[in-house]
Amino acid sequence: MEGIMYDSKESGEKIDKVAKKWVADNPDKVKEWTKGVPDVNGVKVELVSTPWDSERASSSVVKEVMEKKGFDVTVTPVDVAVVFESIAHGDGDATLAAWLPITHKDFYDKFKGKFNDLGENLTGAKIGLVVPEYMDIDSIEDLKPKK
């Protein structure tokens, strides 16, 4: 995701175009992902996603890979509050936009049992806090009010 977002920003190309190039440039990775997945002919799949660049990148890659296997894939951007509801009610078929176990925990818990959790699709990701260099802050503790 990071590389696709970076390349999109640097080149000015849309994320979906950069994702297609990434898929074309990484055939071994794609082959590993799709091992045992049979080709189909036009099976429709709707991915629901948030309109964040990270999710645009991952959804665009998965869309491209699935289309190479013969799926007819639509990516529908929705608000994060709608992602789990869409899957739980069958309005969408899948998402890669679930930030678990913490960020989207409330949405996950609300609709748990109404969808199948297939596990993580990205390992090692971290959610953090960043500030401009001029702020002279080295840790989150530096943000605590002085007494």
Helices and strands as residue ranges (DSSP letters): H 2-11, H 15-25, H 27-34, E 44-49, H 53-68, E 72-77, H 80-88, H 105-111, G 133-135, G 140-143
